[in-house]
Amino acid sequence: MTTNLGIVRTPAPWVQIGFYATAIVFNLCLIAQLLTVGVAYFNNPAWWSVHVWLVQGYSGLSLILLGWAFIAPFSNKVR
């Protein structure tokens, strides 16, 4: 990134590390959601409430990750 004074600033690495950590949490929640829907469908329907709770709990995380991907200083290949 270049400022008005011509000084080149490198982005803080915590932005990218935070994005990757949030993406890992999102994927773990997605796996848990898939496991609970499978258990609810094939074994015990009481797990359906856990599945719904997971979906409602982390649904906004996908929008946060989408916005973060365009704001964070990633290469076009990563985007």
Distance bins in CASP14 RR format, pairs under 12 A and 6 or more apart:
PFRMAT RR
TARGET T0000
AUTHOR 0000-0000-0000
RMODE 2
METHOD distances of the structure
MODEL  1
1 7 0 0 0 0 1 0 0 0 0 0 0
1 8 1 0 0 1 0 0 0 0 0 0 0
1 9 1 0 1 0 0 0 0 0 0 0 0
1 10 1 0 0 1 0 0 0 0 0 0 0
1 11 1 0 0 1 0 0 0 0 0 0 0
1 12 0 0 0 0 0 1 0 0 0 0 0
1 15 0 0 0 0 0 1 0 0 0 0 0
1 72 0 0 0 0 0 1 0 0 0 0 0
1 73 1 0 0 1 0 0 0 0 0 0 0
2 8 1 0 1 0 0 0 0 0 0 0 0
2 9 1 0 0 1 0 0 0 0 0 0 0
2 10 0 0 0 0 0 1 0 0 0 0 0
2 11 0 0 0 0 0 1 0 0 0 0 0
3 9 1 0 0 1 0 0 0 0 0 0 0
3 10 0 0 0 0 0 1 0 0 0 0 0
9 73 0 0 0 0 1 0 0 0 0 0 0
10 16 0 0 0 0 0 1 0 0 0 0 0
10 73 0 0 0 0 1 0 0 0 0 0 0
11 17 0 0 0 0 0 1 0 0 0 0 0
11 19 0 0 0 0 0 1 0 0 0 0 0
11 71 0 0 0 0 0 1 0 0 0 0 0
11 72 1 0 0 1 0 0 0 0 0 0 0
11 73 1 1 0 0 0 0 0 0 0 0 0
11 74 0 0 0 0 1 0 0 0 0 0 0
11 75 0 0 0 0 0 1 0 0 0 0 0
12 18 0 0 0 0 0 1 0 0 0 0 0
12 19 0 0 0 0 0 1 0 0 0 0 0
12 72 0 0 0 0 1 0 0 0 0 0 0
12 73 0 0 0 0 1 0 0 0 0 0 0
13 19 0 0 0 0 0 1 0 0 0 0 0
13 20 0 0 0 0 0 1 0 0 0 0 0
13 72 0 0 0 0 0 1 0 0 0 0 0
13 73 0 0 0 0 1 0 0 0 0 0 0
14 20 0 0 0 0 0 1 0 0 0 0 0
14 21 0 0 0 0 1 0 0 0 0 0 0
14 22 0 0 0 0 0 1 0 0 0 0 0
14 72 0 0 0 0 0 1 0 0 0 0 0
14 73 0 0 0 0 0 1 0 0 0 0 0
15 21 0 0 0 0 0 1 0 0 0 0 0
15 22 0 0 0 0 0 1 0 0 0 0 0
15 68 0 0 0 0 1 0 0 0 0 0 0
15 69 0 0 0 0 0 1 0 0 0 0 0
15 71 0 0 0 0 1 0 0 0 0 0 0
15 72 1 0 1 0 0 0 0 0 0 0 0
15 73 1 0 0 1 0 0 0 0 0 0 0
15 74 0 0 0 0 1 0 0 0 0 0 0
16 22 0 0 0 0 0 1 0 0 0 0 0
16 23 0 0 0 0 0 1 0 0 0 0 0
16 68 0 0 0 0 1 0 0 0 0 0 0
16 69 0 0 0 0 0 1 0 0 0 0 0
16 71 0 0 0 0 0 1 0 0 0 0 0
16 72 1 0 0 1 0 0 0 0 0 0 0
16 73 1 0 0 1 0 0 0 0 0 0 0
16 74 1 0 0 1 0 0 0 0 0 0 0
16 75 0 0 0 0 0 1 0 0 0 0 0
16 78 0 0 0 0 1 0 0 0 0 0 0
17 23 0 0 0 0 0 1 0 0 0 0 0
17 24 0 0 0 0 0 1 0 0 0 0 0
17 68 0 0 0 0 0 1 0 0 0 0 0
17 72 0 0 0 0 0 1 0 0 0 0 0
18 24 0 0 0 0 1 0 0 0 0 0 0
18 25 0 0 0 0 1 0 0 0 0 0 0
18 26 0 0 0 0 0 1 0 0 0 0 0
18 64 0 0 0 0 0 1 0 0 0 0 0
18 65 0 0 0 0 0 1 0 0 0 0 0
18 68 0 0 0 0 1 0 0 0 0 0 0
18 69 0 0 0 0 0 1 0 0 0 0 0
18 72 0 0 0 0 1 0 0 0 0 0 0
18 74 0 0 0 0 0 1 0 0 0 0 0
19 25 0 0 0 0 0 1 0 0 0 0 0
19 26 0 0 0 0 0 1 0 0 0 0 0
19 61 0 0 0 0 0 1 0 0 0 0 0
19 64 0 0 0 0 1 0 0 0 0 0 0
19 65 1 0 0 1 0 0 0 0 0 0 0
19 66 0 0 0 0 0 1 0 0 0 0 0
19 67 0 0 0 0 1 0 0 0 0 0 0
19 68 1 0 1 0 0 0 0 0 0 0 0
19 69 1 0 0 1 0 0 0 0 0 0 0
19 70 0 0 0 0 0 1 0 0 0 0 0
19 71 0 0 0 0 1 0 0 0 0 0 0
19 72 1 0 1 0 0 0 0 0 0 0 0
19 73 0 0 0 0 0 1 0 0 0 0 0
19 74 1 0 0 1 0 0 0 0 0 0 0
19 78 0 0 0 0 1 0 0 0 0 0 0
19 79 0 0 0 0 0 1 0 0 0 0 0
20 26 0 0 0 0 0 1 0 0 0 0 0
20 27 0 0 0 0 0 1 0 0 0 0 0
20 65 0 0 0 0 0 1 0 0 0 0 0
20 68 0 0 0 0 0 1 0 0 0 0 0
20 69 0 0 0 0 0 1 0 0 0 0 0
20 72 0 0 0 0 0 1 0 0 0 0 0
20 74 0 0 0 0 0 1 0 0 0 0 0
20 78 0 0 0 0 0 1 0 0 0 0 0
21 27 0 0 0 0 0 1 0 0 0 0 0
21 28 0 0 0 0 0 1 0 0 0 0 0
21 61 0 0 0 0 0 1 0 0 0 0 0
21 65 0 0 0 0 0 1 0 0 0 0 0
21 68 0 0 0 0 0 1 0 0 0 0 0
22 28 0 0 0 0 0 1 0 0 0 0 0
22 29 0 0 0 0 0 1 0 0 0 0 0
22 58 0 0 0 0 0 1 0 0 0 0 0
22 60 0 0 0 0 0 1 0 0 0 0 0
22 61 1 0 0 1 0 0 0 0 0 0 0
22 62 0 0 0 0 0 1 0 0 0 0 0
22 63 0 0 0 0 0 1 0 0 0 0 0
22 64 1 0 0 1 0 0 0 0 0 0 0
22 65 1 0 0 1 0 0 0 0 0 0 0
22 66 0 0 0 0 0 1 0 0 0 0 0
22 67 0 0 0 0 0 1 0 0 0 0 0
22 68 1 0 0 1 0 0 0 0 0 0 0
22 69 0 0 0 0 0 1 0 0 0 0 0
22 72 0 0 0 0 0 1 0 0 0 0 0
23 29 0 0 0 0 0 1 0 0 0 0 0
23 30 0 0 0 0 0 1 0 0 0 0 0
23 58 0 0 0 0 0 1 0 0 0 0 0
23 61 0 0 0 0 1 0 0 0 0 0 0
23 62 0 0 0 0 0 1 0 0 0 0 0
23 64 0 0 0 0 0 1 0 0 0 0 0
23 65 1 0 0 1 0 0 0 0 0 0 0
23 66 0 0 0 0 0 1 0 0 0 0 0
23 68 0 0 0 0 1 0 0 0 0 0 0
23 69 0 0 0 0 1 0 0 0 0 0 0
23 72 0 0 0 0 0 1 0 0 0 0 0
23 74 0 0 0 0 0 1 0 0 0 0 0
23 78 0 0 0 0 0 1 0 0 0 0 0
24 30 0 0 0 0 0 1 0 0 0 0 0
24 31 0 0 0 0 0 1 0 0 0 0 0
24 61 0 0 0 0 0 1 0 0 0 0 0
24 65 0 0 0 0 0 1 0 0 0 0 0
25 31 0 0 0 0 0 1 0 0 0 0 0
25 32 0 0 0 0 0 1 0 0 0 0 0
25 57 0 0 0 0 0 1 0 0 0 0 0
25 58 1 0 0 1 0 0 0 0 0 0 0
25 60 0 0 0 0 0 1 0 0 0 0 0
25 61 1 0 0 1 0 0 0 0 0 0 0
25 62 0 0 0 0 0 1 0 0 0 0 0
25 64 0 0 0 0 0 1 0 0 0 0 0
25 65 0 0 0 0 1 0 0 0 0 0 0
26 32 0 0 0 0 0 1 0 0 0 0 0
26 33 0 0 0 0 0 1 0 0 0 0 0
26 54 0 0 0 0 0 1 0 0 0 0 0
26 57 0 0 0 0 0 1 0 0 0 0 0
26 58 1 0 0 1 0 0 0 0 0 0 0
26 59 0 0 0 0 0 1 0 0 0 0 0
26 60 0 0 0 0 1 0 0 0 0 0 0
26 61 1 0 1 0 0 0 0 0 0 0 0
26 62 1 0 0 1 0 0 0 0 0 0 0
26 63 0 0 0 0 0 1 0 0 0 0 0
26 64 0 0 0 0 1 0 0 0 0 0 0
26 65 1 0 0 1 0 0 0 0 0 0 0
26 66 0 0 0 0 0 1 0 0 0 0 0
26 68 0 0 0 0 0 1 0 0 0 0 0
26 69 0 0 0 0 0 1 0 0 0 0 0
27 33 0 0 0 0 0 1 0 0 0 0 0
27 34 0 0 0 0 0 1 0 0 0 0 0
27 58 0 0 0 0 0 1 0 0 0 0 0
27 61 0 0 0 0 0 1 0 0 0 0 0
27 62 0 0 0 0 0 1 0 0 0 0 0
27 65 0 0 0 0 0 1 0 0 0 0 0
28 34 0 0 0 0 0 1 0 0 0 0 0
28 35 0 0 0 0 0 1 0 0 0 0 0
28 54 0 0 0 0 0 1 0 0 0 0 0
28 58 0 0 0 0 1 0 0 0 0 0 0
28 61 0 0 0 0 0 1 0 0 0 0 0
29 35 0 0 0 0 0 1 0 0 0 0 0
29 36 0 0 0 0 0 1 0 0 0 0 0
29 50 0 0 0 0 0 1 0 0 0 0 0
29 51 0 0 0 0 0 1 0 0 0 0 0
29 53 0 0 0 0 0 1 0 0 0 0 0
29 54 1 0 0 1 0 0 0 0 0 0 0
29 55 0 0 0 0 1 0 0 0 0 0 0
29 56 0 0 0 0 0 1 0 0 0 0 0
29 57 1 0 0 1 0 0 0 0 0 0 0
29 58 1 0 1 0 0 0 0 0 0 0 0
29 59 0 0 0 0 1 0 0 0 0 0 0
29 60 0 0 0 0 0 1 0 0 0 0 0
29 61 1 0 0 1 0 0 0 0 0 0 0
29 62 0 0 0 0 1 0 0 0 0 0 0
29 65 0 0 0 0 0 1 0 0 0 0 0
30 36 0 0 0 0 0 1 0 0 0 0 0
30 37 0 0 0 0 0 1 0 0 0 0 0
30 51 0 0 0 0 0 1 0 0 0 0 0
30 54 0 0 0 0 1 0 0 0 0 0 0
30 55 0 0 0 0 1 0 0 0 0 0 0
30 57 0 0 0 0 0 1 0 0 0 0 0
30 58 0 0 0 0 1 0 0 0 0 0 0
30 59 0 0 0 0 0 1 0 0 0 0 0
30 61 0 0 0 0 1 0 0 0 0 0 0
30 62 0 0 0 0 1 0 0 0 0 0 0
30 65 0 0 0 0 0 1 0 0 0 0 0
31 37 0 0 0 0 0 1 0 0 0 0 0
31 38 0 0 0 0 0 1 0 0 0 0 0
31 54 0 0 0 0 0 1 0 0 0 0 0
31 58 0 0 0 0 0 1 0 0 0 0 0
32 38 0 0 0 0 0 1 0 0 0 0 0
32 39 0 0 0 0 0 1 0 0 0 0 0
32 47 0 0 0 0 0 1 0 0 0 0 0
32 50 0 0 0 0 1 0 0 0 0 0 0
32 51 0 0 0 0 1 0 0 0 0 0 0
32 53 0 0 0 0 0 1 0 0 0 0 0
32 54 1 0 1 0 0 0 0 0 0 0 0
32 55 0 0 0 0 0 1 0 0 0 0 0
32 57 0 0 0 0 0 1 0 0 0 0 0
32 58 0 0 0 0 1 0 0 0 0 0 0
33 39 0 0 0 0 0 1 0 0 0 0 0
33 40 0 0 0 0 0 1 0 0 0 0 0
33 47 0 0 0 0 0 1 0 0 0 0 0
33 48 0 0 0 0 0 1 0 0 0 0 0
33 50 0 0 0 0 1 0 0 0 0 0 0
33 51 1 0 0 1 0 0 0 0 0 0 0
33 52 0 0 0 0 1 0 0 0 0 0 0
33 53 0 0 0 0 1 0 0 0 0 0 0
33 54 1 0 1 0 0 0 0 0 0 0 0
33 55 1 0 0 1 0 0 0 0 0 0 0
33 56 0 0 0 0 0 1 0 0 0 0 0
33 57 0 0 0 0 1 0 0 0 0 0 0
33 58 0 0 0 0 1 0 0 0 0 0 0
33 59 0 0 0 0 0 1 0 0 0 0 0
33 61 0 0 0 0 0 1 0 0 0 0 0
33 62 0 0 0 0 0 1 0 0 0 0 0
34 40 0 0 0 0 0 1 0 0 0 0 0
34 41 0 0 0 0 0 1 0 0 0 0 0
34 47 0 0 0 0 0 1 0 0 0 0 0
34 51 0 0 0 0 1 0 0 0 0 0 0
34 54 0 0 0 0 1 0 0 0 0 0 0
34 55 0 0 0 0 0 1 0 0 0 0 0
35 41 0 0 0 0 0 1 0 0 0 0 0
35 42 0 0 0 0 0 1 0 0 0 0 0
35 43 0 0 0 0 0 1 0 0 0 0 0
35 47 0 0 0 0 1 0 0 0 0 0 0
35 50 0 0 0 0 1 0 0 0 0 0 0
35 51 0 0 0 0 1 0 0 0 0 0 0
35 54 0 0 0 0 1 0 0 0 0 0 0
36 42 0 0 0 0 0 1 0 0 0 0 0
36 43 0 0 0 0 0 1 0 0 0 0 0
36 44 0 0 0 0 0 1 0 0 0 0 0
36 45 0 0 0 0 0 1 0 0 0 0 0
36 46 0 0 0 0 0 1 0 0 0 0 0
36 47 1 0 1 0 0 0 0 0 0 0 0
36 48 1 0 0 1 0 0 0 0 0 0 0
36 49 0 0 0 0 1 0 0 0 0 0 0
36 50 1 0 1 0 0 0 0 0 0 0 0
36 51 1 0 1 0 0 0 0 0 0 0 0
36 52 0 0 0 0 1 0 0 0 0 0 0
36 53 0 0 0 0 1 0 0 0 0 0 0
36 54 1 0 0 1 0 0 0 0 0 0 0
36 55 0 0 0 0 1 0 0 0 0 0 0
37 43 0 0 0 0 0 1 0 0 0 0 0
37 44 0 0 0 0 0 1 0 0 0 0 0
37 45 0 0 0 0 0 1 0 0 0 0 0
37 47 1 0 0 1 0 0 0 0 0 0 0
37 48 1 0 0 1 0 0 0 0 0 0 0
37 49 0 0 0 0 0 1 0 0 0 0 0
37 50 0 0 0 0 1 0 0 0 0 0 0
37 51 1 0 1 0 0 0 0 0 0 0 0
37 52 0 0 0 0 1 0 0 0 0 0 0
37 53 0 0 0 0 0 1 0 0 0 0 0
37 54 0 0 0 0 1 0 0 0 0 0 0
37 55 0 0 0 0 1 0 0 0 0 0 0
38 44 0 0 0 0 1 0 0 0 0 0 0
38 45 0 0 0 0 0 1 0 0 0 0 0
38 47 1 0 0 1 0 0 0 0 0 0 0
38 48 0 0 0 0 1 0 0 0 0 0 0
38 50 0 0 0 0 0 1 0 0 0 0 0
38 51 0 0 0 0 1 0 0 0 0 0 0
39 45 0 0 0 0 1 0 0 0 0 0 0
39 46 0 0 0 0 1 0 0 0 0 0 0
39 47 1 0 1 0 0 0 0 0 0 0 0
39 48 0 0 0 0 1 0 0 0 0 0 0
39 49 0 0 0 0 0 1 0 0 0 0 0
39 50 0 0 0 0 1 0 0 0 0 0 0
39 51 0 0 0 0 1 0 0 0 0 0 0
39 54 0 0 0 0 0 1 0 0 0 0 0
40 46 1 0 0 1 0 0 0 0 0 0 0
40 47 1 1 0 0 0 0 0 0 0 0 0
40 48 1 0 1 0 0 0 0 0 0 0 0
40 49 0 0 0 0 1 0 0 0 0 0 0
40 50 1 0 0 1 0 0 0 0 0 0 0
40 51 1 0 1 0 0 0 0 0 0 0 0
40 52 0 0 0 0 1 0 0 0 0 0 0
40 53 0 0 0 0 0 1 0 0 0 0 0
40 54 0 0 0 0 0 1 0 0 0 0 0
40 55 0 0 0 0 0 1 0 0 0 0 0
41 47 0 0 0 0 1 0 0 0 0 0 0
41 48 0 0 0 0 1 0 0 0 0 0 0
41 51 0 0 0 0 1 0 0 0 0 0 0
42 48 0 0 0 0 0 1 0 0 0 0 0
44 50 0 0 0 0 0 1 0 0 0 0 0
44 51 0 0 0 0 0 1 0 0 0 0 0
45 51 0 0 0 0 0 1 0 0 0 0 0
45 52 0 0 0 0 0 1 0 0 0 0 0
46 52 0 0 0 0 0 1 0 0 0 0 0
47 53 0 0 0 0 0 1 0 0 0 0 0
47 54 0 0 0 0 0 1 0 0 0 0 0
48 54 0 0 0 0 0 1 0 0 0 0 0
48 55 0 0 0 0 0 1 0 0 0 0 0
49 55 0 0 0 0 0 1 0 0 0 0 0
49 56 0 0 0 0 0 1 0 0 0 0 0
50 56 0 0 0 0 0 1 0 0 0 0 0
50 57 0 0 0 0 0 1 0 0 0 0 0
51 57 0 0 0 0 0 1 0 0 0 0 0
51 58 0 0 0 0 0 1 0 0 0 0 0
52 58 0 0 0 0 0 1 0 0 0 0 0
52 59 0 0 0 0 0 1 0 0 0 0 0
53 59 0 0 0 0 0 1 0 0 0 0 0
54 61 0 0 0 0 0 1 0 0 0 0 0
55 61 0 0 0 0 0 1 0 0 0 0 0
55 62 0 0 0 0 0 1 0 0 0 0 0
58 64 0 0 0 0 1 0 0 0 0 0 0
58 65 0 0 0 0 0 1 0 0 0 0 0
59 65 0 0 0 0 0 1 0 0 0 0 0
60 66 0 0 0 0 1 0 0 0 0 0 0
60 67 0 0 0 0 0 1 0 0 0 0 0
60 68 0 0 0 0 0 1 0 0 0 0 0
61 67 0 0 0 0 0 1 0 0 0 0 0
61 68 0 0 0 0 0 1 0 0 0 0 0
62 68 0 0 0 0 0 1 0 0 0 0 0
62 69 0 0 0 0 0 1 0 0 0 0 0
63 69 0 0 0 0 0 1 0 0 0 0 0
63 70 0 0 0 0 0 1 0 0 0 0 0
64 70 0 0 0 0 0 1 0 0 0 0 0
64 71 0 0 0 0 0 1 0 0 0 0 0
64 72 0 0 0 0 0 1 0 0 0 0 0
65 71 0 0 0 0 0 1 0 0 0 0 0
65 72 0 0 0 0 1 0 0 0 0 0 0
65 74 0 0 0 0 0 1 0 0 0 0 0
65 79 0 0 0 0 0 1 0 0 0 0 0
66 72 0 0 0 0 0 1 0 0 0 0 0
66 79 0 0 0 0 0 1 0 0 0 0 0
67 74 0 0 0 0 0 1 0 0 0 0 0
67 79 0 0 0 0 0 1 0 0 0 0 0
68 74 0 0 0 0 1 0 0 0 0 0 0
68 78 0 0 0 0 0 1 0 0 0 0 0
68 79 0 0 0 0 0 1 0 0 0 0 0
69 75 0 0 0 0 0 1 0 0 0 0 0
69 76 0 0 0 0 0 1 0 0 0 0 0
69 77 0 0 0 0 0 1 0 0 0 0 0
69 78 1 0 0 1 0 0 0 0 0 0 0
69 79 1 0 1 0 0 0 0 0 0 0 0
70 76 0 0 0 0 0 1 0 0 0 0 0
70 78 0 0 0 0 0 1 0 0 0 0 0
70 79 1 0 0 1 0 0 0 0 0 0 0
71 79 0 0 0 0 0 1 0 0 0 0 0
72 78 0 0 0 0 1 0 0 0 0 0 0
72 79 0 0 0 0 1 0 0 0 0 0 0
73 79 0 0 0 0 0 1 0 0 0 0 0
END
